[in-house]
């Protein structure tokens, strides 16, 4: 299964749980993210791990950005690490 790198790009987390610059590699297990942030990111992670590309305006992308549902206090960037369709060419 393809791996997805998650990086916290900014954080004003109320609990101090996530800090800017934190990274997580998602392969087959849920990373140690709070449930709300993981719930926002999971559909994109699942899609990338299973060969999808994501709509990004007029182009397709192998990355995404999501914000915490708690007023966007934590921003997360996800990107496909391996298994990209371009890598197979």
Secondary structure, DSSP 8 states (H G I E B T S, - for coil): ---EEEEEEEE--TTS---TT-EEEESSS--S--HHHHHHHHHHHHHHHTT--EEETTEEESEEEEE-TTTT-EEEEEEE-S--GGGG-
